[in-house]
Amino acid sequence: MTGNPFLYLSILFLLIGGQFISMGLLGEIISRTYHESQNKSIYFVKEILGHSKQN
């Protein structure tokens, strides 16, 4: 291997980026599982503005 520190830094940053992506996906899965197990909406609509009823 070469003595170039930029090669080692690029490999390190690539691994750290992969870990960030996998942690984000894992957090998304955990969040969705939590909200689906609650049997209620994630959000609540208080009022609908500017909507007219059309038959």
C-alpha positions in Angstrom: 0.0 0.0 0.0 1.0 3.6 -0.5 1.8 6.0 2.3 -0.9 8.3 1.0 -3.2 9.4 3.9 -6.0 10.5 1.5 -6.5 6.9 0.5 -7.1 5.9 4.1 -9.3 8.9 4.7 -11.4 8.2 1.7 -11.9 4.6 2.8 -12.8 5.8 6.3 -15.3 8.3 5.0 -16.9 5.7 2.8 -17.4 3.4 5.7 -18.8 6.1 7.9 -21.2 7.2 5.1 -22.4 3.6 4.8 -23.0 3.5 8.5 -25.0 6.7 8.5 -27.2 5.4 5.6 -27.8 2.1 7.4 -28.6 3.9 10.7 -31.0 6.2 8.9 -32.8 3.2 7.3 -32.9 1.4 10.6 -34.4 4.5 12.3 -37.0 4.8 9.6 -38.0 1.1 10.0 -38.3 1.5 13.8 -40.3 4.7 13.5 -42.7 3.2 11.0 -43.1 0.0 13.1 -43.8 2.1 16.2 -46.5 4.3 14.5 -48.2 1.3 12.9 -48.4 -0.5 16.2 -50.2 2.4 17.9 -53.4 2.0 15.8 -53.7 5.8 15.4 -52.7 8.4 12.8 -49.3 9.9 12.6 -50.8 13.3 12.2 -54.2 15.0 13.0 -56.0 17.4 10.7 -57.6 20.1 12.8 -59.3 22.1 10.1 -59.6 22.0 6.3 -59.4 25.5 4.7 -60.6 26.6 1.3 -62.4 23.4 0.4 -65.9 23.5 -1.1 -68.2 20.5 -1.3 -68.8 19.3 -4.8 -71.2 16.5 -5.6 
